[in-house]
Amino acid sequence: MNKYIRLIIVLLLLVTSCKSKKNVAESDVTNFSTRRVISNHMNADFNKKTMNARITAKYRDPKSSASFSVKLRMEKDKTIWLSATKFGIPVAKAKITPDRVSYYEKLNRTYFDGDFALISKFLGTDLNYEKLQNLLLGQAILDLKKGKFSSDYKNESYELLPKKSNEIYQILFVMNPDNFKLKSQQVTSRAEEQLLAVSYPNYTEVDGETIPKKIAIRAIDKRNITTINMEYKSVVLDEELTFPFSIPQGYKELKIK
């Protein structure tokens, strides 16, 4: 009997020990240093070679609105490939690499083949490949290790702001303390009166990776408000992918003004 009593006591000690450790961790998370918050966010970055996803996307601007099904293929740091369909009919395709953006759409038979000027103008902030990739994965579009930031724990989230205010840009990152992925990120261009706001309402776990379940993008300038709402329907990681792309003959080139 004494053996059983000792066993029960040991089990109780283990359970209470686990509970106390968990409580310490939960209380500690509200007191992380800015350096640790940034480090945890960087460690939460996507760590697989490829992603193959199916997405539903809803687009709206002052003049039009539309819904699409989108195939997204990504080879980390190398290629982002998108193919959009409506009612099962292909309507547009894009291939994005670190030094090139290529895109065509079938309705107006137009194409673009150049740098990131098209995407930057569309979203109202300077973008490159890394920033766009991070935007799709719930990571900060700025390299947080290169800047000087301060953090504050508010409303069950970490808010990161630059230590020094910038006359040109205003930046805010809000992080989830559970996984240190972003809840939202916001870049405001004061001079151009433009705002890019991206929110991530929830995430899903796929093969050990934390992937945004939904992404809400809001781009505002002096005259227009454009919104894009995306929802990941399926995600497969680390499979071999191809990125077929060629601009059809007879399409008209889009020029960035």
Phi, psi and omega per residue, in radians:
M1 nan -0.710 3.137
N2 -1.032 -0.629 3.115
K3 -1.080 -0.760 -3.140
Y4 -1.147 -0.690 3.119
I5 -1.107 -0.752 3.127
R6 -1.106 -0.693 3.129
L7 -1.085 -0.775 3.134
I8 -1.088 -0.741 3.133
I9 -1.074 -0.753 3.117
V10 -1.078 -0.778 3.132
L11 -1.088 -0.723 3.112
L12 -1.102 -0.712 3.106
L13 -1.101 -0.692 3.121
L14 -1.131 -0.766 -3.126
V15 -1.104 -0.830 -3.128
T16 -1.174 -0.558 3.085
S17 -1.131 -0.770 3.124
C18 -1.095 -0.729 -3.129
K19 -1.117 -0.732 -3.114
S20 -1.173 -0.651 3.091
K21 -1.101 -0.724 -3.140
K22 -1.105 -0.747 -3.139
N23 -1.120 -0.677 3.095
V24 -1.078 -0.757 -3.131
A25 -1.088 -0.731 -3.105
E26 -1.158 -0.677 3.131
S27 -1.264 -0.633 -3.129
D28 -1.117 -0.569 -3.025
V29 -1.098 -0.353 3.135
T30 -1.477 -0.097 -3.058
N31 -2.127 0.358 -3.136
F32 -1.157 2.532 3.039
S33 -1.251 2.805 3.105
T34 -1.027 -0.708 3.139
R35 -1.050 -0.730 -3.132
R36 -1.238 -0.663 3.090
V37 -1.039 -0.824 3.139
I38 -1.123 -0.745 3.127
S39 -1.073 -0.753 3.118
N40 -1.117 -0.667 3.108
H41 -1.138 -0.762 3.120
M42 -1.117 -0.658 3.117
N43 -1.205 -0.376 3.129
A44 -1.475 0.045 -3.121
D45 -1.096 2.699 3.115
F46 -1.022 2.268 -2.995
N47 -2.180 0.331 3.093
K48 -1.790 2.931 -3.122
K49 -1.400 -0.763 -3.077
T50 -2.380 2.789 3.010
M51 -2.420 2.336 3.090
N52 -2.150 1.977 -3.007
A53 -2.293 2.706 2.979
R54 -2.017 2.316 -2.993
I55 -2.309 2.525 2.885
T56 -1.787 2.390 -3.082
A57 -2.311 2.374 3.068
K58 -2.092 2.225 -3.078
Y59 -2.045 2.434 3.088
R60 -2.575 2.326 2.967
D61 -2.357 3.133 -3.072
P62 -1.054 -0.358 -3.049
K63 -1.878 -0.315 -3.036
S64 -2.746 2.906 3.029
S65 -2.621 2.628 -3.104
A66 -2.814 2.745 3.077
S67 -2.160 2.482 -3.093
F68 -2.411 2.742 2.868
S69 -1.768 2.358 -3.030
V70 -2.252 2.306 2.941
K71 -1.654 2.212 3.119
L72 -2.049 2.155 3.031
R73 -2.119 2.388 -3.092
M74 -2.438 2.285 2.907
E75 -1.917 2.016 -2.950
K76 -0.928 2.269 3.078
D77 1.214 0.109 -3.083
K78 -2.208 -0.880 -3.022
T79 -2.584 2.385 2.920
I80 -2.099 2.185 -3.064
W81 -2.217 2.290 -3.135
L82 -2.302 2.436 3.062
S83 -2.330 2.050 -3.068
A84 -1.803 2.420 3.066
T85 -2.282 2.699 3.051
K86 -2.310 2.153 -3.043
F87 0.949 0.621 3.099
G88 1.410 0.011 -3.108
I89 -1.783 2.199 3.118
P90 -1.064 2.320 -3.118
V91 -2.154 -0.436 -3.115
A92 -2.821 2.756 3.110
K93 -2.606 2.545 3.125
A94 -2.466 2.553 3.027
K95 -2.322 2.145 -3.045
I96 -2.152 2.234 3.082
T97 -2.172 3.017 -3.111
P98 -1.008 -0.415 -3.110
D99 -2.115 0.162 -3.093
R100 -2.712 2.490 3.018
V101 -2.107 2.081 3.110
S102 -2.158 2.366 -3.009
Y103 -2.704 2.522 2.955
Y104 -2.564 2.650 3.074
E105 -2.306 2.515 -2.927
K106 -1.501 -0.493 -3.045
L107 -1.073 -0.896 3.135
N108 -1.709 0.023 3.105
R109 0.941 0.948 3.129
T110 -2.144 2.804 3.111
Y111 -2.571 2.819 3.025
F112 -2.344 2.396 3.122
D113 -2.519 1.716 -3.057
G114 -2.965 -2.454 -3.103
D115 -1.707 -2.764 -3.056
F116 -1.515 0.207 -3.132
A117 -1.051 -0.666 -3.114
L118 -1.113 -0.862 -3.112
I119 -1.198 -0.700 -3.141
S120 -1.085 -0.741 3.124
K121 -1.170 -0.690 -3.106
F122 -1.131 -0.729 -3.080
L123 -1.681 -0.089 3.001
G124 1.352 0.351 3.061
T125 -2.684 2.662 -3.116
D126 -1.167 2.170 -3.136
L127 -2.198 2.680 2.947
N128 -2.327 -3.019 -3.065
Y129 -1.073 -0.832 -3.087
E130 -1.060 -0.726 -3.140
K131 -1.133 -0.731 3.137
L132 -1.159 -0.733 3.099
Q133 -1.054 -0.787 3.120
N134 -1.103 -0.681 3.121
L135 -1.022 -0.684 -3.119
L136 -1.333 -0.272 -3.033
L137 -1.947 0.037 3.126
G138 1.425 0.423 3.113
Q139 -1.921 2.756 -3.139
A140 -1.116 2.398 -3.126
I141 -1.364 -0.149 3.028
L142 -1.887 2.652 3.055
D143 -1.361 1.812 -3.037
L144 -1.187 -0.372 -3.140
K145 -1.357 -0.291 -3.128
K146 -1.570 -0.364 -3.128
G147 -1.796 3.035 3.082
K148 -1.927 2.051 -3.043
F149 -2.168 2.749 2.963
S150 -2.072 2.654 -3.115
S151 -2.229 2.695 3.120
D152 -2.569 2.382 3.117
Y153 -1.564 1.942 -3.113
K154 -2.380 2.440 3.041
N155 0.865 0.785 3.101
E156 1.049 0.572 3.119
S157 -2.566 2.765 2.990
Y158 -1.691 2.235 3.063
E159 -1.862 2.239 3.109
L160 -1.978 2.266 3.097
L161 -2.309 2.598 3.021
P162 -1.058 2.487 3.132
K163 -1.121 -0.636 3.121
K164 -1.883 2.286 3.106
S165 -1.204 2.565 -3.111
N166 -1.957 2.304 -3.120
E167 -1.217 -0.363 -3.070
I168 -1.695 -0.817 -3.067
Y169 -2.123 2.559 2.981
Q170 -2.082 2.272 -2.977
I171 -2.246 2.432 3.069
L172 -2.527 2.270 3.034
F173 -2.095 2.322 3.095
V174 -2.087 2.141 -3.026
M175 -1.993 2.564 3.081
N176 -1.459 2.109 -3.104
P177 -1.234 -0.216 3.123
D178 -1.319 -0.665 -3.098
N179 -2.291 -0.080 3.141
F180 1.040 0.411 2.878
K181 -1.517 2.905 -3.077
L182 -1.355 2.448 2.867
K183 -1.492 -0.623 3.118
S184 -2.861 2.779 2.980
Q185 -2.510 2.538 -3.023
Q186 -2.490 2.257 3.080
V187 -2.200 2.152 3.140
T188 -2.017 2.225 3.034
S189 -1.685 1.882 -3.079
R190 -1.206 -0.712 -3.102
A191 -1.127 -0.744 -3.087
E192 -1.585 -0.082 -3.091
E193 0.951 0.878 3.136
Q194 -2.138 2.593 3.134
L195 -2.369 2.310 2.957
L196 -2.062 2.043 3.131
A197 -2.164 2.220 -3.136
V198 -2.201 2.212 3.124
S199 -2.121 2.644 -3.101
Y200 -2.233 1.595 -3.033
P201 -1.080 -0.619 3.135
N202 -2.762 2.925 -3.093
Y203 -2.256 2.857 3.045
T204 -2.313 2.657 3.128
E205 -1.703 2.229 3.109
V206 -2.331 1.975 3.106
D207 0.851 0.771 3.100
G208 1.444 -0.028 3.101
E209 -1.819 2.476 3.093
T210 -1.672 1.957 -3.034
I211 -1.990 2.396 3.066
P212 -1.027 2.325 3.036
K213 -1.435 -0.684 3.105
K214 -2.366 2.592 3.063
I215 -2.350 2.245 3.089
A216 -2.039 2.057 -3.102
I217 -1.927 2.314 3.128
R218 -2.304 2.049 3.136
A219 -2.023 2.175 -3.081
I220 -2.202 2.315 2.972
D221 -2.207 -2.885 -3.049
K222 -1.071 -0.527 -3.020
R223 -2.043 -0.447 -2.944
N224 -2.220 2.656 2.948
I225 -2.148 2.114 3.119
T226 -2.050 2.304 3.114
T227 -2.163 2.486 3.032
I228 -2.306 2.110 3.099
N229 -1.974 2.135 -3.077
M230 -2.089 2.513 3.059
E231 -2.369 2.157 3.093
Y232 -1.320 2.090 -3.136
K233 -1.614 -0.597 3.092
S234 -2.660 2.576 -3.135
V235 -2.454 2.235 3.049
V236 -2.167 2.322 -3.056
L237 -1.961 2.618 2.987
D238 1.018 0.702 2.950
E239 -1.914 2.740 -3.136
E240 -1.193 2.299 -3.074
L241 -2.203 2.693 2.972
T242 -2.060 2.768 -3.073
F243 -2.304 1.140 -3.081
P244 -1.167 2.315 3.139
F245 -2.803 2.275 2.988
S246 -2.697 2.375 -3.128
I247 -1.333 2.191 -3.127
P248 -1.092 2.657 3.081
Q249 -1.187 2.534 3.026
G250 1.505 0.075 3.108
Y251 -1.477 2.635 -3.107
K252 -1.622 2.350 -3.096
E253 -1.365 2.368 3.069
L254 -1.463 2.375 3.117
K255 -1.920 2.386 3.104
I256 -1.548 2.123 -3.117
K257 -1.597 nan nan
